Amino acid sequence: MKKISIYGKAAVLLSVAGTLVAQAQSVRETARELVPKVQPALSAESAPAGASTPGPSRTIGWEQLIPAGWDPYKDLKALNLDKLKDNDPKAEEALKKMRQMWDNAPINPLILGESVRLPGYVVPLEDLAAGIKEFLLVPYFGACVHSPPPPANQIVHVLLDKPVKNLGLMDVVWVSGPLSATKTDSHMGVASYRIDGKAVTPYSEKK
């Protein structure tokens, strides 16, 4: 099992609730599940053991992808979930607004254009005989697969120079390369950022 660390505020911002989940549930019950649940984000405090990257890369954490003052739960905070009736249209409207807001989550322009090193979990977008060249990088286990996608500013689209073999779903890696504000709408989720990957190495933390 991979070791993970909680970032406090960043972990809350990264948390994904059950957006548009089981239709058998009432909208009120679904909305109640959207109350923030802390999901641990990978720690970016340590460098990958024994790894080298071409040129200087700045190690960043997922909280640095979020612009200051952005609140991913803005629309939910106006709801009093306990007073909503089943299938209340206000709750349904709030859920839709929240998903739209997350899919159009703003970026942090202060880190664009930098060569960065970011840890995350792999969500492949292809399955080629030569290996994986394109995938989403997400901050915690299960995002986009076992749970709905997090905000788009917490998903990074990674394009590698060449395919990498033995890279699978939910593998934990460091990705290094230039970061850009290139939006990608894939079948697994919407990403606000892209890293043109120059290096992919296994994730590790200092003992």
N, CA, C and O of each residue as an XYZ file, in Angstrom:
828
protein
N       0.846     -1.200      0.000
C       0.000      0.000      0.000
C       0.875      1.241      0.000
O       1.857      1.316      0.739
N       0.518      2.221     -0.834
C       1.308      3.448     -0.932
C       1.030      4.344      0.262
O      -0.102      4.436      0.736
N       2.077      5.002      0.741
C       1.927      5.925      1.847
C       1.440      7.270      1.339
O       1.939      7.767      0.329
N       0.484      7.857      2.016
C      -0.053      9.140      1.604
C      -0.102     10.078      2.794
O      -0.115      9.637      3.943
N      -0.128     11.388      2.512
C      -0.148     12.397      3.565
C      -1.297     13.352      3.347
O      -1.694     13.597      2.208
N      -1.840     13.899      4.430
C      -2.944     14.842      4.341
C      -2.406     16.257      4.396
O      -1.545     16.571      5.217
N      -2.909     17.103      3.529
C      -2.426     18.478      3.405
C      -3.288     19.477      4.142
O      -3.079     20.678      3.967
N      -4.232     19.066      4.947
C      -5.097     20.023      5.622
C      -6.066     20.668      4.667
O      -6.927     20.000      4.095
N      -5.925     21.980      4.489
C      -6.837     22.737      3.629
C      -6.869     22.175      2.219
O      -7.935     22.054      1.616
N      -5.711     21.837      1.702
C      -5.665     21.303      0.345
C      -6.445     20.005      0.240
O      -7.118     19.766     -0.763
N      -6.363     19.154      1.275
C      -7.067     17.876      1.233
C      -8.572     18.088      1.184
O      -9.288     17.343      0.513
N      -9.060     19.118      1.905
C     -10.491     19.402      1.878
C     -10.906     19.885      0.495
O     -11.949     19.488     -0.024
N     -10.077     20.750     -0.100
C     -10.398     21.254     -1.429
C     -10.366     20.140     -2.464
O     -11.090     20.181     -3.458
N      -9.520     19.145     -2.219
C      -9.393     18.058     -3.170
C     -10.490     17.016     -3.029
O     -10.683     16.189     -3.920
N     -11.211     17.052     -1.908
C     -12.175     15.996     -1.634
C     -13.296     15.987     -2.653
O     -13.804     17.035     -3.051
N     -13.667     14.808     -3.062
C     -14.752     14.652     -4.024
C     -15.910     13.969     -3.346
O     -15.746     12.959     -2.662
N     -17.066     14.525     -3.542
C     -18.266     13.945     -2.981
C     -18.970     13.138     -4.039
O     -18.460     12.970     -5.146
N     -20.131     12.643     -3.706
C     -20.832     11.768     -4.638
C     -21.662     12.513     -5.639
O     -22.885     12.376     -5.650
N     -21.028     13.308     -6.492
C     -21.762     14.087     -7.478
C     -22.463     13.185     -8.484
O     -21.839     12.318     -9.096
N     -23.740     13.393     -8.646
C     -24.547     12.661     -9.621
C     -24.340     11.152     -9.508
O     -24.091     10.485    -10.512
N     -24.442     10.610     -8.293
C     -24.247      9.186     -8.073
C     -25.555      8.448     -8.213
O     -26.442      8.896     -8.939
N     -25.699      7.309     -7.524
C     -26.791      6.371     -7.732
C     -28.146      7.032     -7.880
O     -28.583      7.775     -7.000
N     -28.807      6.762     -8.989
C     -30.095      7.380     -9.260
C     -31.161      6.901     -8.295
O     -32.191      7.555     -8.134
N     -30.927      5.767     -7.651
C     -31.915      5.245     -6.715
C     -32.029      6.123     -5.473
O     -33.045      6.100     -4.778
N     -31.003      6.881     -5.207
C     -31.039      7.769     -4.056
C     -31.834      9.022     -4.384
O     -31.915      9.440     -5.539
N     -32.408      9.604     -3.365
C     -33.082     10.874     -3.579
C     -32.038     11.961     -3.765
O     -30.888     11.796     -3.356
N     -32.427     13.065     -4.377
C     -31.510     14.177     -4.574
C     -31.038     14.721     -3.242
O     -29.887     15.135     -3.108
N     -31.927     14.722     -2.251
C     -31.540     15.227     -0.938
C     -30.443     14.358     -0.333
O     -29.479     14.877      0.229
N     -30.583     13.051     -0.445
C     -29.571     12.155      0.096
C     -28.251     12.320     -0.649
O     -27.177     12.293     -0.047
N     -28.345     12.492     -1.962
C     -27.153     12.715     -2.759
C     -26.473     14.016     -2.348
O     -25.251     14.070     -2.206
N     -27.273     15.061     -2.157
C     -26.714     16.355     -1.758
C     -26.040     16.248     -0.402
O     -24.992     16.856     -0.183
N     -26.624     15.484      0.510
C     -26.040     15.339      1.839
C     -24.675     14.658      1.747
O     -23.778     14.951      2.538
N     -24.519     13.748      0.779
C     -23.235     13.087      0.593
C     -22.169     14.040      0.060
O     -20.975     13.749      0.130
N     -22.608     15.172     -0.468
C     -21.668     16.128     -1.021
C     -20.999     17.000      0.032
O     -20.103     17.782     -0.288
N     -21.424     16.874      1.275
C     -20.730     17.584      2.344
C     -19.280     17.113      2.327
O     -19.023     15.910      2.269
N     -18.329     18.044      2.376
C     -16.925     17.694      2.174
C     -16.458     16.489      2.977
O     -16.658     16.413      4.189
N     -15.829     15.549      2.274
C     -15.197     14.393      2.892
C     -13.712     14.479      2.575
O     -13.333     14.540      1.405
N     -12.884     14.485      3.582
C     -11.457     14.675      3.364
C     -10.868     13.475      2.638
O     -11.016     12.331      3.068
N     -10.208     13.757      1.544
C      -9.475     12.744      0.798
C      -8.001     13.123      0.867
O      -7.654     14.268      0.574
N      -7.131     12.202      1.244
C      -5.705     12.546      1.359
C      -5.042     12.704      0.003
O      -5.199     11.862     -0.881
N      -4.302     13.789     -0.152
C      -3.546     14.015     -1.382
C      -2.127     13.523     -1.187
O      -1.617     13.492     -0.067
N      -1.501     13.144     -2.269
C      -0.121     12.681     -2.178
C       0.797     13.803     -1.724
O       0.631     14.958     -2.117
N       1.753     13.451     -0.903
C       2.722     14.436     -0.432
C       3.721     14.744     -1.527
O       4.162     13.854     -2.254
N       4.077     16.028     -1.639
C       5.088     16.427     -2.619
C       6.327     16.966     -1.925
O       7.108     17.700     -2.531
N       6.516     16.610     -0.654
C       7.607     17.176      0.125
C       8.944     16.491     -0.133
O      10.001     17.037      0.183
N       8.891     15.302     -0.703
C      10.127     14.579     -0.937
C      10.379     14.390     -2.420
O       9.449     14.421     -3.226
N      11.622     14.197     -2.772
C      11.984     13.968     -4.165
C      11.941     12.478     -4.461
O      12.117     11.671     -3.548
N      11.713     12.093     -5.698
C      11.696     10.676     -6.038
C      13.051     10.034     -5.822
O      14.069     10.565     -6.266
N      13.073      8.899     -5.144
C      14.327      8.245     -4.799
C      15.081      7.800     -6.048
O      14.553      7.057     -6.875
N      16.308      8.259     -6.172
C      17.150      7.818     -7.267
C      16.743      8.302     -8.640
O      17.263      7.810     -9.642
N      15.830      9.253     -8.716
C      15.346      9.695    -10.017
C      16.071     10.955    -10.466
O      16.463     11.785     -9.646
N      16.241     11.083    -11.747
C      16.813     12.302    -12.307
C      15.885     12.804    -13.389
O      15.262     12.011    -14.095
N      15.790     14.108    -13.524
C      14.923     14.696    -14.537
C      15.733     15.662    -15.392
O      16.670     16.287    -14.894
N      15.392     15.794    -16.658
C      16.137     16.707    -17.540
C      15.870     18.154    -17.177
O      14.747     18.643    -17.303
N      16.923     18.842    -16.720
C      16.756     20.238    -16.348
C      16.127     20.382    -14.979
O      15.594     19.415    -14.436
N      16.183     21.592    -14.407
C      15.608     21.815    -13.087
C      14.095     21.788    -13.114
O      13.479     22.478    -13.926
N      13.491     21.009    -12.248
C      12.044     20.952    -12.130
C      11.648     21.313    -10.710
O      12.240     20.817     -9.751
N      10.668     22.159    -10.576
C      10.194     22.590     -9.265
C       9.151     21.599     -8.755
O       8.140     21.362     -9.416
N       9.396     21.023     -7.582
C       8.438     20.098     -6.994
C       7.266     20.882     -6.415
O       7.457     21.787     -5.603
N       6.047     20.530     -6.839
C       4.857     21.230     -6.358
C       3.864     20.227     -5.794
O       3.961     19.025     -6.045
N       2.904     20.743     -5.023
C       1.809     19.939     -4.503
C       0.512     20.335     -5.177
O       0.453     21.343     -5.881
N      -0.523     19.546     -4.965
C      -1.792     19.787     -5.634
C      -2.455     21.089     -5.203
O      -3.208     21.687     -5.971
N      -2.181     21.526     -3.988
C      -2.791     22.771     -3.528
C      -2.295     23.977     -4.316
O      -2.973     25.003     -4.367
N      -1.122     23.864     -4.928
C      -0.581     24.970     -5.712
C      -1.257     25.112     -7.079
O      -1.029     26.094     -7.784
N      -2.079     24.143     -7.449
C      -2.834     24.240     -8.698
C      -4.149     24.990     -8.512
O      -4.841     25.298     -9.482
N      -4.486     25.280     -7.253
C      -5.743     25.972     -6.939
C      -5.475     27.453     -6.720
O      -4.635     27.795     -5.889
N      -6.154     28.343     -7.432
C      -5.940     29.789     -7.216
C      -6.465     30.226     -5.862
O      -7.433     29.662     -5.350
N      -5.833     31.220     -5.290
C      -6.217     31.713     -3.971
C      -7.660     32.214     -3.983
O      -8.076     32.931     -4.894
N      -8.404     31.828     -2.968
C      -9.761     32.331     -2.808
C     -10.834     31.540     -3.520
O     -12.016     31.857     -3.389
N     -10.450     30.501     -4.282
C     -11.469     29.729     -4.993
C     -12.107     28.704     -4.067
O     -11.407     27.941     -3.401
N     -13.438     28.687     -4.025
C     -14.175     27.801     -3.133
C     -14.963     26.775     -3.953
O     -15.960     27.138     -4.579
N     -14.543     25.498     -3.968
C     -15.234     24.490     -4.775
C     -16.608     24.106     -4.240
O     -17.368     23.420     -4.923
N     -16.935     24.545     -3.019
C     -18.221     24.182     -2.424
C     -19.155     25.379     -2.277
O     -20.074     25.367     -1.457
N     -18.913     26.395     -3.068
C     -19.681     27.638     -2.953
C     -21.190     27.408     -3.057
O     -21.946     27.907     -2.224
N     -21.636     26.659     -4.068
C     -23.071     26.469     -4.282
C     -23.716     25.602     -3.213
O     -24.897     25.771     -2.906
N     -22.960     24.681     -2.647
C     -23.540     23.821     -1.610
C     -23.722     24.538     -0.283
O     -24.645     24.224      0.469
N     -22.856     25.494      0.013
C     -22.914     26.166      1.304
C     -24.202     26.962      1.492
O     -24.598     27.248      2.621
N     -24.856     27.319      0.385
C     -26.099     28.081      0.477
C     -27.292     27.181      0.771
O     -28.389     27.678      1.027
N     -27.097     25.869      0.738
C     -28.194     24.937      0.982
C     -28.248     24.507      2.442
O     -27.213     24.299      3.076
N     -29.459     24.376      2.967
C     -29.664     23.745      4.274
C     -30.171     22.340      3.983
O     -31.372     22.128      3.812
N     -29.261     21.391      3.928
C     -29.599     20.053      3.463
C     -30.667     19.374      4.311
O     -31.470     18.599      3.792
N     -30.681     19.654      5.591
C     -31.642     18.987      6.478
C     -33.078     19.419      6.209
O     -34.017     18.698      6.545
N     -33.254     20.585      5.608
C     -34.607     21.095      5.368
C     -35.119     20.796      3.968
O     -36.274     21.078      3.649
N     -34.253     20.222      3.130
C     -34.674     19.917      1.767
C     -35.500     18.642      1.731
O     -35.189     17.675      2.427
N     -36.532     18.640      0.935
C     -37.352     17.454      0.751
C     -36.766     16.591     -0.358
O     -35.962     17.052     -1.168
N     -37.190     15.317     -0.377
C     -36.715     14.429     -1.427
C     -37.038     15.016     -2.794
O     -38.114     15.570     -3.019
N     -36.068     14.876     -3.705
C     -36.219     15.357     -5.081
C     -36.469     16.858     -5.165
O     -37.096     17.339     -6.109
N     -35.977     17.590     -4.179
C     -36.126     19.041     -4.188
C     -35.360     19.612     -5.383
O     -34.166     19.342     -5.514
N     -35.997     20.385     -6.251
C     -35.319     20.928     -7.435
C     -34.153     21.848     -7.085
O     -33.223     21.998     -7.877
N     -34.198     22.471     -5.894
C     -33.093     23.347     -5.483
C     -31.810     22.539     -5.294
O     -30.721     22.976     -5.666
N     -31.966     21.359     -4.711
C     -30.793     20.506     -4.514
C     -30.251     20.018     -5.843
O     -29.039     20.008     -6.062
N     -31.148     19.614     -6.731
C     -30.727     19.128     -8.041
C     -30.020     20.232     -8.822
O     -29.013     19.990     -9.486
N     -30.558     21.441     -8.734
C     -29.944     22.571     -9.426
C     -28.561     22.870     -8.865
O     -27.628     23.177     -9.607
N     -28.442     22.772     -7.524
C     -27.155     23.037     -6.886
C     -26.109     22.009     -7.310
O     -24.946     22.351     -7.527
N     -26.527     20.745     -7.426
C     -25.607     19.696     -7.848
C     -25.104     19.953     -9.268
O     -23.917     19.794     -9.551
N     -26.007     20.346    -10.150
C     -25.620     20.619    -11.535
C     -24.672     21.814    -11.607
O     -23.689     21.795    -12.347
N     -24.985     22.865    -10.821
C     -24.121     24.046    -10.806
C     -22.731     23.688    -10.295
O     -21.717     24.153    -10.816
N     -22.711     22.845     -9.256
C     -21.434     22.449     -8.671
C     -20.590     21.674     -9.673
O     -19.387     21.910     -9.782
N     -21.211     20.746    -10.410
C     -20.475     19.971    -11.404
C     -19.969     20.875    -12.514
O     -18.840     20.709    -12.975
N     -20.788     21.838    -12.958
C     -20.363     22.778    -13.992
C     -19.208     23.636    -13.502
O     -18.259     23.900    -14.241
N     -19.299     24.073    -12.240
C     -18.244     24.894    -11.668
C     -16.945     24.095    -11.574
O     -15.868     24.616    -11.864
N     -17.050     22.835    -11.169
C     -15.855     21.999    -11.056
C     -15.231     21.722    -12.413
O     -14.006     21.713    -12.540
N     -16.057     21.496    -13.432
C     -15.522     21.223    -14.764
C     -14.906     22.463    -15.406
O     -14.160     22.353    -16.379
N     -15.213     23.637    -14.866
C     -14.641     24.894    -15.354
C     -13.811     25.570    -14.267
O     -13.685     26.794    -14.241
N     -13.255     24.771    -13.380
C     -12.479     25.299    -12.253
C     -11.319     26.165    -12.746
O     -10.637     25.796    -13.703
N     -11.091     27.301    -12.110
C     -10.033     28.216    -12.552
C      -8.641     27.684    -12.245
O      -8.458     26.879    -11.332
N      -7.682     28.136    -13.004
C      -6.298     27.715    -12.834
C      -5.527     28.740    -12.017
O      -6.001     29.847    -11.761
N      -4.332     28.343    -11.616
C      -3.414     29.258    -10.944
C      -2.387     29.726    -11.976
O      -1.485     28.965    -12.326
N      -2.503     30.963    -12.471
C      -1.610     31.420    -13.542
C      -0.166     31.600    -13.095
O       0.730     31.719    -13.932
N       0.072     31.623    -11.786
C       1.408     31.894    -11.272
C       2.393     30.756    -11.510
O       3.604     30.957    -11.423
N       1.885     29.562    -11.808
C       2.795     28.430    -11.986
C       2.863     27.950    -13.436
O       3.531     26.958    -13.727
N       2.183     28.640    -14.340
C       2.165     28.222    -15.735
C       3.525     28.462    -16.395
O       4.210     29.442    -16.101
N       3.889     27.572    -17.267
C       5.140     27.716    -17.995
C       6.342     27.168    -17.268
O       7.430     27.107    -17.840
N       6.178     26.767    -16.022
C       7.284     26.211    -15.252
C       7.471     24.735    -15.560
O       6.527     24.041    -15.939
N       8.695     24.265    -15.393
C       8.944     22.831    -15.408
C       8.706     22.338    -13.985
O       9.403     22.738    -13.052
N       7.720     21.469    -13.832
C       7.315     21.049    -12.489
C       7.463     19.541    -12.327
O       7.584     18.793    -13.298
N       7.449     19.128    -11.073
C       7.427     17.709    -10.723
C       6.263     17.521     -9.755
O       6.223     18.141     -8.693
N       5.323     16.666    -10.130
C       4.082     16.510     -9.375
C       3.787     15.029     -9.168
O       3.887     14.249    -10.115
N       3.423     14.621     -7.937
C       3.070     13.222     -7.708
C       1.579     12.995     -7.913
O       0.781     13.909     -7.704
N       1.196     11.798     -8.316
C      -0.224     11.521     -8.468
C      -0.496     10.088     -8.893
O       0.416      9.286     -9.101
N      -1.788      9.797     -9.014
C      -2.247      8.475     -9.440
C      -2.571      8.500    -10.934
O      -3.078      9.496    -11.450
N      -2.275      7.406    -11.616
C      -2.444      7.316    -13.067
C      -3.838      6.817    -13.437
O      -4.305      5.800    -12.924
N      -4.499      7.558    -14.345
C      -5.756      7.111    -14.953
C      -5.504      7.069    -16.458
O      -5.574      8.106    -17.119
N      -5.210      5.886    -17.016
C      -4.864      5.792    -18.441
C      -6.006      6.232    -19.349
O      -7.177      5.989    -19.054
N      -5.655      6.880    -20.455
C      -6.627      7.261    -21.473
C      -6.487      6.399    -22.716
O      -7.213      6.584    -23.693
N      -5.546      5.453    -22.677
C      -5.315      4.572    -23.813
C      -4.665      3.290    -23.311
O      -4.177      3.228    -22.182
N      -4.666      2.293    -24.142
C      -4.044      1.016    -23.812
C      -3.408      0.466    -25.074
O      -4.039     -0.267    -25.834
N      -2.139      0.831    -25.289
C      -1.441      0.457    -26.514
C      -0.424     -0.643    -26.244
O       0.056     -0.800    -25.122
N      -0.105     -1.395    -27.276
C       0.892     -2.451    -27.129
C       2.256     -1.875    -26.760
O       3.041     -2.509    -26.055
N       2.526     -0.667    -27.248
C       3.817     -0.025    -26.970
C       3.881      0.574    -25.566
O       4.959      0.943    -25.101
N       2.738      0.672    -24.889
C       2.696      1.258    -23.559
C       1.724      2.426    -23.495
O       0.936      2.647    -24.415
N       1.789      3.162    -22.408
C       0.895      4.307    -22.196
C       1.648      5.601    -22.473
O       2.734      5.830    -21.941
N       1.060      6.435    -23.306
C       1.666      7.731    -23.636
C       0.797      8.894    -23.175
O       1.257     10.034    -23.111
N      -0.462      8.601    -22.854
C      -1.409      9.653    -22.480
C      -2.261      9.173    -21.296
O      -2.857      8.097    -21.342
N      -2.306      9.989    -20.238
C      -3.114      9.629    -19.078
C      -3.469     10.869    -18.276
O      -2.900     11.941    -18.478
N      -4.422     10.706    -17.360
C      -4.742     11.752    -16.390
C      -3.976     11.475    -15.110
O      -3.829     10.326    -14.695
N      -3.496     12.527    -14.496
C      -2.847     12.438    -13.189
C      -3.806     13.039    -12.172
O      -4.236     14.183    -12.323
N      -4.144     12.272    -11.130
C      -5.111     12.717    -10.127
C      -4.486     12.630     -8.733
O      -3.531     11.878     -8.535
N      -5.015     13.393     -7.760
C      -4.337     13.538     -6.469
C      -4.596     12.458     -5.436
O      -3.873     12.388     -4.442
N      -5.601     11.612     -5.631
C      -5.885     10.584     -4.630
C      -6.474      9.344     -5.288
O      -6.995      9.401     -6.402
N      -6.384      8.246     -4.593
C      -6.795      6.950     -5.135
C      -8.290      6.932     -5.455
O      -9.115      7.365     -4.651
N      -8.622      6.426     -6.636
C     -10.016      6.245     -7.014
C     -10.641      7.383     -7.774
O     -11.718      7.216     -8.346
N      -9.998      8.550     -7.801
C     -10.568      9.699     -8.505
C     -10.754      9.372     -9.983
O      -9.858      8.816    -10.619
N     -11.921      9.719    -10.527
C     -12.295      9.504    -11.925
C     -12.615      8.044    -12.242
O     -13.048      7.731    -13.351
N     -12.406      7.153    -11.278
C     -12.655      5.736    -11.526
C     -13.673      5.196    -10.529
O     -14.753      4.751    -10.917
N     -13.327      5.237     -9.242
C     -14.225      4.748     -8.188
C     -15.063      5.865     -7.583
O     -15.978      5.599     -6.805
N     -14.767      7.089     -7.925
C     -15.533      8.242     -7.462
C     -15.569      9.261     -8.595
O     -14.730      9.212     -9.494
N     -16.545     10.197     -8.564
C     -16.634     11.199     -9.627
C     -15.359     12.030     -9.740
O     -14.590     12.113     -8.783
N     -15.129     12.643    -10.895
C     -13.926     13.454    -11.075
C     -13.874     14.618    -10.101
O     -14.904     15.221     -9.800
N     -12.680     14.943     -9.602
C     -12.516     16.149     -8.780
C     -12.613     17.394     -9.661
O     -12.791     17.270    -10.873
N     -12.500     18.584     -9.083
C     -12.481     19.799     -9.911
C     -11.401     19.707    -10.987
O     -10.365     19.069    -10.796
N     -11.664     20.352    -12.115
C     -10.741     20.256    -13.248
C      -9.351     20.781    -12.926
O      -8.375     20.360    -13.548
N      -9.241     21.703    -11.953
C      -7.917     22.194    -11.576
C      -7.198     21.226    -10.635
O      -6.123     21.531    -10.118
N      -7.801     20.063    -10.422
C      -7.161     18.994     -9.666
C      -6.994     17.744    -10.526
O      -6.852     16.635    -10.011
N      -7.012     17.941    -11.836
C      -6.735     16.875    -12.793
C      -5.735     17.415    -13.807
O      -5.924     18.502    -14.352
N      -4.681     16.661    -14.060
C      -3.657     17.066    -15.025
C      -3.597     16.046    -16.149
O      -3.450     14.848    -15.910
N      -3.712     16.534    -17.373
C      -3.573     15.688    -18.560
C      -2.086     15.566    -18.873
O      -1.405     16.573    -19.065
N      -1.584     14.338    -18.924
C      -0.161     14.112    -19.161
C       0.039     13.515    -20.550
O      -0.581     12.512    -20.904
N       0.915     14.147    -21.331
C       1.318     13.636    -22.644
C       2.822     13.360    -22.589
O       3.617     14.277    -22.386
N       3.203     12.112    -22.767
C       4.607     11.729    -22.687
C       5.283     11.816    -24.047
O       4.630     11.713    -25.086
N       6.596     12.006    -24.030
C       7.361     12.035    -25.272
C       7.304     10.687    -25.978
O       7.250     10.618    -27.206
N       7.316      9.624    -25.193
C       7.265      8.281    -25.746
C       6.514      7.368    -24.784
O       6.488      7.632    -23.582
N       5.905      6.303    -25.288
C       5.120      5.413    -24.424
C       5.952      4.783    -23.318
O       7.141      4.512    -23.486
N       5.296      4.555    -22.181
C       5.929      3.901    -21.034
C       5.217      2.584    -20.777
O       3.994      2.554    -20.643
N       5.965      1.508    -20.707
C       5.384      0.206    -20.418
C       5.286     -0.020    -18.911
O       5.919      0.681    -18.122
N       4.491     -0.996    -18.533
C       4.304     -1.374    -17.131
C       3.761     -0.223    -16.292
O       4.111     -0.081    -15.120
N       2.914      0.586    -16.891
C       2.254      1.678    -16.186
C       0.757      1.403    -16.239
O       0.167      1.336    -17.317
N       0.141      1.242    -15.050
C      -1.249      0.831    -15.032
C      -2.149      1.741    -14.217
O      -1.696      2.724    -13.632
N      -3.418      1.404    -14.187
C      -4.435      2.178    -13.476
C      -4.098      2.307    -11.999
O      -3.836      1.313    -11.322
N      -4.106      3.536    -11.508
C      -3.872      3.897    -10.124
C      -2.444      3.622     -9.648
O      -2.184      3.580     -8.446
N      -1.518      3.435    -10.599
C      -0.110      3.431    -10.214
C       0.240      4.821     -9.687
O      -0.337      5.819    -10.120
N       1.183      4.879     -8.757
C       1.554      6.156     -8.137
C       2.922      6.584     -8.645
O       3.906      5.863     -8.487
N       2.977      7.762     -9.257
C       4.196      8.197     -9.931
C       4.480      9.672     -9.686
O       3.627     10.431     -9.227
N       5.717     10.046    -10.012
C       6.087     11.447    -10.177
C       6.125     11.724    -11.680
O       6.661     10.929    -12.452
N       5.558     12.846    -12.084
C       5.634     13.274    -13.482
C       6.357     14.614    -13.534
O       6.054     15.526    -12.765
N       7.305     14.721    -14.439
C       8.069     15.963    -14.598
C       7.926     16.497    -16.014
O       7.916     15.739    -16.984
N       7.815     17.830    -16.114
C       7.719     18.462    -17.424
C       7.070     19.828    -17.322
O       6.603     20.217    -16.251
N       7.036     20.563    -18.433
C       6.437     21.902    -18.431
C       4.924     21.840    -18.238
O       4.248     20.984    -18.808
N       4.408     22.755    -17.430
C       2.980     22.826    -17.098
C       2.313     23.931    -17.910
O       2.815     25.053    -17.973
N       1.183     23.608    -18.529
C       0.445     24.601    -19.299
C      -1.036     24.562    -18.945
O      -1.524     23.594    -18.362
N      -1.745     25.631    -19.307
C      -3.188     25.714    -19.066
C      -3.911     25.235    -20.311
O      -4.552     26.020    -21.009
N      -3.805     23.955    -20.582
C      -4.453     23.352    -21.744
C      -5.602     22.485    -21.253
O      -5.373     21.464    -20.605
N      -6.829     22.878    -21.552
C      -7.994     22.145    -21.056
C      -8.255     20.919    -21.917
O      -8.211     20.985    -23.145
N      -8.526     19.798    -21.254
C      -8.805     18.540    -21.939
C     -10.077     17.930    -21.369
O     -10.194     17.733    -20.159
N     -11.028     17.634    -22.248
C     -12.288     17.013    -21.829
C     -12.271     15.563    -22.319
O     -12.542     15.293    -23.489
N     -11.954     14.644    -21.424
C     -11.855     13.237    -21.785
C     -13.030     12.462    -21.206
O     -13.833     13.008    -20.449
N     -13.125     11.190    -21.564
C     -14.203     10.346    -21.066
C     -14.042     10.027    -19.583
O     -14.971      9.517    -18.958
N     -12.865     10.324    -19.010
C     -12.620     10.056    -17.595
C     -12.707     11.311    -16.733
O     -12.726     11.214    -15.506
N     -12.760     12.480    -17.352
C     -12.846     13.717    -16.579
C     -12.255     14.888    -17.336
O     -11.569     14.718    -18.344
N     -12.535     16.091    -16.827
C     -12.048     17.327    -17.444
C     -10.807     17.806    -16.704
O     -10.827     17.943    -15.480
N      -9.737     18.060    -17.428
C      -8.487     18.550    -16.854
C      -8.244     19.998    -17.268
O      -8.384     20.342    -18.442
N      -7.883     20.843    -16.309
C      -7.572     22.251    -16.602
C      -6.114     22.442    -16.990
O      -5.758     23.460    -17.584
N      -5.260     21.458    -16.655
C      -3.822     21.594    -16.894
C      -3.308     20.452    -17.778
O      -3.948     19.412    -17.931
N      -2.129     20.695    -18.350
C      -1.418     19.642    -19.061
C       0.056     19.707    -18.713
O       0.633     20.787    -18.591
N       0.656     18.536    -18.555
C       2.107     18.421    -18.423
C       2.614     17.633    -19.615
O       2.182     16.505    -19.855
N       3.524     18.226    -20.353
C       4.205     17.498    -21.418
C       5.330     16.707    -20.749
O       6.435     17.209    -20.540
N       5.010     15.453    -20.422
C       5.876     14.654    -19.564
C       7.228     14.329    -20.162
O       7.322     13.768    -21.254
N       8.279     14.688    -19.434
C       9.643     14.374    -19.836
C      10.192     13.197    -19.043
O      11.138     12.537    -19.473
N       9.589     12.935    -17.873
C      10.046     11.829    -17.041
C       8.898     11.338    -16.166
O       8.114     12.133    -15.646
N       8.811     10.014    -16.010
C       7.845      9.385    -15.113
C       8.616      8.397    -14.242
O       9.274      7.491    -14.754
N       8.532      8.574    -12.924
C       9.253      7.705    -12.001
C       8.306      7.255    -10.888
O       7.329      7.943    -10.592
N       8.591      6.101    -10.267
C       7.744      5.648     -9.159
C       7.728      6.648     -8.011
O       8.744      7.274     -7.712
N       6.577      6.795     -7.374
C       6.449      7.704     -6.247
C       7.027      7.077     -4.987
O       6.864      5.882     -4.739
N       7.702      7.898     -4.200
C       8.207      7.435     -2.910
C       8.341      8.624     -1.990
O       8.408      9.767     -2.441
N       8.379      8.352     -0.687
C       8.596      9.389      0.316
C       9.844      9.048      1.105
O      10.224      7.883      1.223
N      10.473     10.074      1.641
C      11.640      9.844      2.475
C      11.225      9.111      3.745
O      10.209      9.435      4.359
N      12.009      8.141      4.122
C      11.731      7.408      5.350
C      12.074      8.254      6.557
O      11.908      7.807      7.692
